[in-house]
């Protein structure tokens, strides 16, 4: 069984021309943000489809991390189907081995991980395989994806943000740690993603989504206690529901400010990843069904689609 970290992805319009120039380089802008944003998923889907077809050399995606010329090659495991893409992304490493003549020999090793992208309406989910033989961690892979997709989307005045889903228990582990934080926390800050995913916006409607859209900003919800300590109670039904949803479903960021070390904010859950497993047999069957043009009605592909929707209510 392979372990996959779950990410939501959200689109944002680029309003800052300097940021747009930084992302797109010298390429021309094809659409304004107002034109492109209503078509964001269609545009993103076409970028992925053209990469699969490779009809033009400029359609091929070159995955990079923005820190150097190194390219992370990729191979699609199936044609984009039902707005779902499955690929392998490789991290080429130069190794020295000893051959049969007992002489040193240099070879390239292409250890890789599987990436699944679900661009369906109401889903917008990415799964990244946690495979340390290929990449340091899933954050390295998500950074490569985010940087590369942003370069491609900048021509359409769009950005994309990958938000990893977190284990809510990491929050309560810190909140309940009386030994490390005996005086509790005087402040709690919630940082919410840009609200364009409908299944999350339903909850945002209770959390000032209109203000976010009006100011074209992410929303930071700041809770500062007037008596110096935020009341955090894992047994409070509202708190548990709010924290669970915020970390596990929305992929938001939480920062706690301790009364002991006020100058050192504590980012809760930044290294915690909500994960699911997918069997190698399922992946192999999806690949075989794709080769046989038999993805529609494929039990393995249906299983993958359900995995991608983990935690999303019908």
C-alpha positions in Angstrom: 0.0 0.0 0.0 1.3 3.5 -0.9 0.6 6.4 1.4 -0.7 9.7 -0.2 -0.9 13.1 1.4 -4.1 15.0 0.6 -4.1 18.6 -0.8 -6.8 21.0 -1.8 -6.0 23.4 -4.6 -7.5 26.8 -4.9 -7.3 29.3 -7.7 -6.7 33.0 -7.2 -6.8 35.9 -9.6 -3.5 37.8 -10.1 -4.2 41.5 -9.5 -0.6 42.6 -8.8 1.2 43.2 -12.1 4.6 42.8 -10.6 3.6 39.4 -9.2 2.3 38.4 -12.6 5.5 39.5 -14.4 7.6 37.6 -11.8 5.6 34.4 -12.6 5.2 34.5 -16.3 8.6 35.9 -17.3 8.5 37.5 -20.7 5.4 35.7 -22.0 2.3 37.7 -23.1 -0.9 37.7 -21.0 -3.7 35.9 -22.8 -6.6 36.9 -20.5 -7.4 39.3 -17.8 -8.3 37.9 -14.3 -12.0 38.8 -14.8 -12.1 36.8 -18.0 -10.1 33.9 -16.8 -11.4 33.3 -13.3 -14.8 32.0 -14.3 -13.0 29.5 -16.6 -10.3 28.6 -14.2 -10.9 24.8 -14.1 -11.3 24.7 -17.9 -8.0 26.5 -18.4 -6.2 24.3 -15.9 -7.7 21.1 -17.5 -6.6 22.2 -21.0 -3.0 22.7 -19.8 -2.9 19.2 -18.4 -4.6 17.7 -21.5 -2.2 19.4 -23.9 0.7 18.1 -21.9 -0.6 14.6 -22.3 -1.2 15.0 -26.0 2.2 16.7 -26.7 1.0 17.9 -30.1 3.3 21.0 -29.8 6.6 21.2 -28.0 5.4 24.3 -26.1 2.5 22.2 -24.7 4.9 20.0 -22.7 5.0 20.8 -19.0 8.5 21.2 -17.6 8.3 20.7 -13.8 10.9 22.8 -11.9 11.2 24.2 -8.4 12.2 27.7 -9.2 15.6 27.4 -7.6 17.6 26.2 -10.6 17.5 24.6 -14.1 16.9 21.1 -12.9 13.7 19.5 -14.5 11.7 16.8 -12.9 10.5 14.6 -15.7 7.0 13.1 -15.6 5.0 10.4 -17.4 1.2 10.2 -17.5 -0.2 6.8 -16.5 -3.5 7.3 -18.3 -5.2 9.9 -20.6 -6.9 12.7 -18.6 -10.3 11.2 -17.9 -13.3 12.7 -16.0 -11.1 15.7 -15.2 -8.6 13.3 -13.4 -4.9 13.1 -14.2 -2.5 10.4 -12.8 1.2 10.8 -13.5 4.6 9.9 -12.1 7.0 12.7 -11.3 10.7 11.7 -11.1 13.7 13.1 -9.2 16.8 12.2 -11.2 19.8 11.4 -9.1 23.4 10.8 -10.3 24.7 7.6 -8.6 28.0 5.8 -8.7 27.8 2.0 -8.7 30.2 -0.8 -9.2 29.7 -2.9 -12.4 30.4 -6.6 -13.1 34.0 -5.7 -13.8 34.3 -4.2 -10.3 34.8 -0.8 -11.8 33.0 2.3 -10.7 30.2 3.4 -13.1 28.0 6.5 -13.1 24.3 6.0 -13.7 21.1 8.1 -13.5 18.4 6.9 -11.1 14.9 8.1 -11.7 13.1 7.4 -8.5 9.6 8.8 -8.7 6.3 9.2 -7.0 2.7 9.1 -8.1 0.7 12.4 -8.3 -3.1 12.4 -8.8 -4.9 15.6 -9.8 -8.7 15.8 -9.5 -10.0 18.9 -11.4 -13.7 17.9 -11.0 -16.1 20.6 -10.0 -16.4 20.7 -6.2 -13.4 18.5 -5.6 -10.1 20.3 -6.6 -7.9 17.7 -4.9 -4.4 16.5 -5.3 -2.8 13.3 -3.9 0.9 13.1 -3.6 2.6 9.8 -2.8 4.9 9.9 0.1 8.0 8.2 -1.3 11.2 9.2 0.5 13.3 7.2 -2.0 12.3 9.8 -4.6 11.8 13.1 -2.7 12.7 14.4 0.6 9.0 14.8 1.5 5.6 15.6 -0.1 6.2 19.3 0.5 9.1 19.2 -1.9 6.7 17.7 -4.5 3.9 20.2 -3.8 6.4 23.1 -4.2 7.4 21.8 -7.6 3.8 21.4 -8.7 2.7 24.8 -7.4 5.7 26.7 -8.9 5.3 25.1 -12.3 1.5 25.4 -12.5 1.8 29.1 -11.5 4.2 29.8 -14.3 1.7 28.3 -16.7 -1.4 29.9 -15.3 0.2 33.4 -15.0 -0.6 34.0 -18.7 -4.2 33.7 -17.8 -3.8 36.1 -14.8 -4.4 33.2 -12.4 -2.5 31.6 -9.6 -2.9 28.2 -7.9 -2.3 27.4 -4.2 -1.9 23.9 -2.8 -3.1 23.6 0.8 -2.2 20.3 2.6 -4.9 18.8 4.8 -3.8 18.4 8.4 -4.5 16.1 11.3 -6.6 18.1 13.8 -5.1 16.1 16.7 -1.8 18.0 16.2 -3.7 21.2 17.3 -5.0 19.6 20.4 -1.7 18.1 21.2 -0.2 21.6 21.4 -3.3 23.2 23.0 -3.3 20.6 25.8 0.4 20.6 26.4 0.4 22.2 29.9 4.0 21.3 30.5 5.4 23.3 27.6 2.7 26.0 27.8 1.6 26.3 31.4 0.1 29.7 31.0 -1.8 28.9 27.8 -2.1 31.1 24.8 -3.1 34.7 24.5 -3.8 34.7 20.8 -4.9 32.3 18.0 -4.7 33.2 14.3 -6.5 31.3 11.5 -5.3 31.8 7.9 -7.9 30.7 5.4 -7.3 29.9 1.7 -8.9 32.0 -1.0 -12.6 31.0 -1.2 -13.4 29.6 -4.7 -14.1 26.0 -3.9 -17.8 25.7 -3.5 -17.8 22.9 -0.9 -15.6 25.1 1.4 -17.4 28.3 0.5 -20.6 27.0 2.1 -18.8 27.1 5.4 -17.0 30.4 4.6 -20.4 32.0 4.3 -20.4 31.9 8.1 -16.9 33.1 8.2 -16.9 36.4 6.3 -16.4 35.1 2.8 -18.1 38.2 1.4 -15.4 40.3 3.1 -12.7 38.1 1.5 -14.1 38.5 -2.0 -14.7 42.2 -1.5 -11.1 42.9 -0.5 -9.7 40.2 -2.8 -7.7 38.8 0.1 -7.2 35.7 2.1 -8.9 36.0 5.5 -7.0 35.9 8.7 -9.2 35.3 11.7 -7.5 36.7 14.8 -8.7 35.6 18.3 -7.1 37.6 21.1 -8.3 37.0 24.7 -9.1 40.1 26.7 -8.0 38.3 29.9 -4.8 37.0 28.4 -5.8 33.4 27.7 -7.8 31.9 24.8 -10.1 29.2 26.2 -9.3 26.0 24.3 -11.4 23.0 25.1 -11.3 19.8 23.0 -14.6 18.7 24.6 -16.4 21.9 23.4 -18.6 20.7 20.4 -18.2 23.9 18.5 -14.4 24.1 18.9 -14.0 20.5 17.9 -16.1 20.9 14.8 -14.4 24.2 13.8 -10.9 22.9 14.3 -11.6 19.6 12.6 -13.1 21.3 9.5 -10.5 24.0 9.3 -7.5 21.7 9.4 -8.8 18.4 8.1 -11.0 19.7 5.3 -10.0 23.3 4.4 -6.3 22.9 4.9 -6.0 26.2 6.7 -3.1 27.4 8.8 -3.3 27.9 12.6 -0.8 29.9 14.6 -0.9 30.0 18.4 0.9 32.6 20.5 2.1 31.4 23.9 2.0 33.4 27.1 5.5 32.0 27.8 7.3 32.9 24.6 5.3 35.7 23.1 7.9 36.5 20.4 7.8 32.9 19.0 4.5 32.0 17.3 3.7 28.3 17.0 2.5 27.3 13.5 0.3 24.3 14.4 0.2 21.3 12.0 2.5 22.7 9.3 4.3 19.3 9.2 1.2 17.2 9.7 -0.3 15.7 6.7 -3.7 14.0 6.4 -3.0 10.8 4.4 -4.8 7.9 2.8 -3.6 4.7 1.2 -4.0 3.3 -2.3 -2.8 -0.2 -3.2 -0.2 -0.6 -5.9 -2.6 -3.2 -7.4 -5.2 -0.6 -7.9 -2.8 1.8 -9.6 -1.6 -1.1 -11.9 -5.1 -2.0 -12.8 -5.9 1.6 -13.7 -2.8 1.7 -15.9 -3.8 -1.5 -17.7 -7.4 -0.4 -18.2 -6.1 2.8 -19.7 -3.9 0.9 -22.2 -7.0 -1.2 -23.1 -9.2 1.9 -23.4 -11.4 0.5 -20.7 -11.4 3.3 -18.0 -15.1 3.8 -18.2 -16.6 1.2 -16.0 -13.2 0.4 -14.5 -13.6 -0.7 -10.9 -10.0 0.4 -10.1 -10.6 3.8 -11.6 -13.8 4.2 -9.7 -11.9 3.3 -6.5 -9.3 6.0 -7.3 -12.1 8.6 -7.9 -13.6 7.8 -4.5 -10.2 8.0 -2.8 -9.7 11.5 -4.3 -13.0 12.6 -2.8 -12.1 11.4 0.7 -13.9 13.4 3.3 -16.0 15.4 0.8 -19.7 15.1 1.4 -21.9 14.3 -1.5 
